[in-house]
Amino acid sequence: MDTPILFWILFNVFVLIMLALDLGVFHRKTHEITVKEALTWTAVWVFLALVFNAGIYFWKGKQTALEFFTGYLVEKALSVDNIFVFLMIFSYFQVPSKYQHKVLFWGIIGALIMRVIFIFAGVALIERFHFTIYIFGALLIYTGYKMFYHNNAKIEPDKNPVIKFFKKLMPVTPDFHDDKFFVKISGKKFATPLFLVLILIETTDLIFAVDSIPAILAITQDQFIVYTSNVFAILGLRSLYFALAGVVHRFWLLSYGLAVVLIFVGLKMLLIDLYKVPIEWSLVFIAFIIAASIVLSLKIKKTS
């Protein structure tokens, strides 16, 4: 790795400290997250990401700083698409608002672990077997194409193979038991519906990781930049969910914008040996598409 191991250690210590403060101090007691609180935390995470980006600029230069920012922007935009799915899952199970933070917290812990595995595996594959970059590119184009038609997606937990398998291993209570994932009833251990929600959140993120990791690998293969930009985007996802949950349905064109972005980065990967698109052009194009899809969503009413 080009980045000294000390920087990896320091960054992960920072992440652990922030997670400990989040769960152990600011959200020690279960409560409903207000929009004001969510917006504050969203601003904090964006600010920290920009400060880190400035540090990358002075440490590794303009090119790497642009790669971090472009990767962060792509991951942040893709994370908004996660929010649509989270809303459907919470609505389906009728999860009280005050319990949603705990589910998302542990869901994000799992997401961080999965992203680390995906990042190192992805970079290793590209370094050892260059042709895999074309597979990733084709996968992104296919995913972008499918994204144009995913608006009618439904949550069907009973058809989820992971949920079906888990129910064979452990019985599940019909009702919630406060914010507990497991309870003991008459000496027997049961999972609660809240744990099923957590399983769905984790499996959903696994699916999203298959798209998002190749997307950022099209921008840079620097493991430290890929990892840190992913982490900052994921850590801010929880607060972003509570900030946008009530209005995210208004961004109905965002999924189409994200589809264009995925197709673009997929094409970048396929053409990388013929022409390498400058990172500045990529950043401008991606920022324009995302901004345009958000603005047009607010100006144009959805017809159906």
Backbone hydrogen bonds, N-H to C=O, Kabsch-Sander energy under -0.5 kcal/mol:
donor,donor_aa,acceptor,acceptor_aa,energy
7,F,4,P,-1.1
8,W,4,P,-1.1
9,I,5,I,-2.3
10,L,6,L,-2.8
11,F,7,F,-2.3
12,N,8,W,-2.2
13,V,9,I,-2.3
14,F,10,L,-2.2
15,V,11,F,-2.1
16,L,12,N,-2.4
17,I,13,V,-2.5
18,M,14,F,-2.3
19,L,15,V,-2.4
20,A,16,L,-2.4
21,L,17,I,-2.5
22,D,18,M,-2.2
23,L,19,L,-2.6
24,G,20,A,-2.6
25,V,21,L,-1.5
26,F,21,L,-2.5
27,H,22,D,-1.7
28,R,25,V,-0.8
38,A,34,T,-2.4
39,L,35,V,-2.8
40,T,36,K,-2.1
41,W,37,E,-2.2
42,T,38,A,-2.4
43,A,39,L,-2.4
44,V,40,T,-2.1
45,W,41,W,-2.4
46,V,42,T,-2.2
47,F,43,A,-2.6
48,L,44,V,-2.6
49,A,45,W,-2.1
50,L,46,V,-2.3
51,V,47,F,-2.5
52,F,48,L,-2.4
53,N,49,A,-2.3
54,A,50,L,-2.2
55,G,51,V,-2.0
56,I,52,F,-2.2
57,Y,53,N,-2.0
58,F,54,A,-2.0
59,W,55,G,-1.7
60,K,56,I,-3.5
61,G,56,I,-0.8
61,G,57,Y,-1.2
65,A,61,G,-1.9
66,L,62,K,-2.5
67,E,63,Q,-1.9
68,F,64,T,-2.4
69,F,65,A,-2.4
70,T,66,L,-2.8
71,G,67,E,-2.5
72,Y,68,F,-2.9
73,L,69,F,-2.6
74,V,70,T,-2.4
75,E,71,G,-2.6
76,K,72,Y,-2.7
77,A,73,L,-2.4
78,L,74,V,-2.6
79,S,75,E,-1.9
80,V,76,K,-1.0
80,V,77,A,-0.6
81,D,77,A,-0.8
82,N,78,L,-1.0
83,I,79,S,-1.1
84,F,80,V,-1.0
85,V,81,D,-1.1
86,F,82,N,-2.7
87,L,83,I,-2.5
88,M,84,F,-1.7
89,I,85,V,-2.5
90,F,86,F,-2.9
91,S,87,L,-2.4
92,Y,88,M,-2.5
93,F,89,I,-2.1
94,Q,90,F,-0.6
95,V,90,F,-2.2
99,Y,96,P,-1.7
100,Q,96,P,-0.8
100,Q,97,S,-0.8
101,H,97,S,-0.6
103,V,99,Y,-1.5
104,L,100,Q,-2.4
105,F,101,H,-2.5
106,W,102,K,-2.2
107,G,103,V,-2.1
108,I,104,L,-2.3
109,I,105,F,-1.7
110,G,106,W,-2.0
111,A,107,G,-2.0
112,L,108,I,-2.5
113,I,109,I,-1.8
114,M,110,G,-2.4
115,R,111,A,-2.7
116,V,112,L,-2.0
117,I,113,I,-1.7
118,F,114,M,-2.5
119,I,115,R,-3.0
120,F,116,V,-2.3
121,A,117,I,-2.2
122,G,118,F,-2.7
123,V,119,I,-2.7
124,A,120,F,-2.2
125,L,121,A,-2.2
126,I,122,G,-2.2
127,E,123,V,-2.4
128,R,124,A,-2.3
129,F,125,L,-3.2
132,T,129,F,-2.2
133,I,130,H,-2.1
134,Y,131,F,-1.4
135,I,131,F,-1.0
136,F,132,T,-2.6
137,G,133,I,-2.0
138,A,134,Y,-2.5
139,L,135,I,-2.3
140,L,136,F,-2.2
141,I,137,G,-2.1
142,Y,138,A,-2.4
143,T,139,L,-2.5
144,G,140,L,-2.8
145,Y,141,I,-2.3
146,K,142,Y,-2.4
147,M,143,T,-1.9
148,F,144,G,-0.8
148,F,145,Y,-0.9
149,Y,146,K,-1.9
150,H,147,M,-1.1
153,A,150,H,-2.0
156,E,154,K,-0.6
159,K,156,E,-1.8
160,N,156,E,-0.5
160,N,157,P,-1.4
164,K,160,N,-2.5
165,F,161,P,-2.2
166,F,162,V,-2.4
167,K,163,I,-2.3
168,K,164,K,-0.9
168,K,165,F,-0.5
169,L,165,F,-0.9
169,L,166,F,-0.8
170,M,166,F,-2.2
173,T,191,A,-2.7
180,K,177,H,-2.0
183,V,190,F,-2.5
185,I,183,V,-0.5
185,I,188,K,-3.0
188,K,185,I,-1.9
190,F,183,V,-3.4
191,A,171,P,-2.5
192,T,181,F,-2.4
195,F,192,T,-1.4
196,L,192,T,-1.2
197,V,193,P,-2.0
198,L,194,L,-1.8
199,I,195,F,-2.3
200,L,196,L,-2.2
201,I,197,V,-2.4
202,E,198,L,-2.5
203,T,199,I,-2.6
204,T,200,L,-2.3
205,D,201,I,-2.1
206,L,202,E,-2.0
207,I,203,T,-1.7
208,F,204,T,-2.2
209,A,205,D,-2.6
210,V,206,L,-1.2
211,D,207,I,-0.7
211,D,208,F,-0.8
212,S,208,F,-3.0
213,I,209,A,-2.2
215,A,211,D,-1.5
216,I,212,S,-1.9
217,L,213,I,-2.0
218,A,214,P,-1.1
219,I,216,I,-1.1
220,T,216,I,-2.2
223,Q,221,Q,-0.8
226,V,222,D,-2.8
227,Y,223,Q,-2.7
228,T,224,F,-2.6
229,S,225,I,-2.2
230,N,226,V,-1.7
231,V,227,Y,-2.6
232,F,228,T,-2.4
233,A,229,S,-1.7
234,I,230,N,-2.5
235,L,231,V,-3.1
236,G,232,F,-1.3
237,L,234,I,-1.3
238,R,234,I,-0.6
240,L,236,G,-1.9
241,Y,237,L,-2.3
242,F,238,R,-1.7
243,A,239,S,-1.7
244,L,240,L,-2.2
245,A,241,Y,-2.1
247,V,244,L,-1.7
248,V,244,L,-2.6
250,R,247,V,-2.2
251,F,248,V,-1.5
252,W,250,R,-1.3
254,L,251,F,-1.4
257,G,253,L,-1.9
258,L,254,L,-2.9
259,A,255,S,-1.8
260,V,256,Y,-1.9
261,V,257,G,-2.1
262,L,258,L,-2.7
263,I,259,A,-2.3
264,F,260,V,-2.4
265,V,261,V,-2.6
266,G,262,L,-2.0
267,L,263,I,-2.3
268,K,264,F,-2.0
269,M,265,V,-1.7
270,L,266,G,-2.0
271,L,267,L,-2.0
272,I,269,M,-0.7
274,L,271,L,-1.8
275,Y,271,L,-3.5
277,V,275,Y,-0.7
282,S,278,P,-2.0
283,L,279,I,-2.6
284,V,280,E,-2.1
285,F,281,W,-2.6
286,I,282,S,-2.8
287,A,283,L,-2.6
288,F,284,V,-2.4
289,I,285,F,-2.5
290,I,286,I,-2.3
291,A,287,A,-2.6
292,A,288,F,-2.9
293,S,289,I,-2.3
294,I,290,I,-1.8
295,V,291,A,-2.7
296,L,292,A,-2.8
297,S,293,S,-1.3
298,L,294,I,-1.6
299,K,295,V,-1.4
300,I,296,L,-2.8
301,K,299,K,-0.5
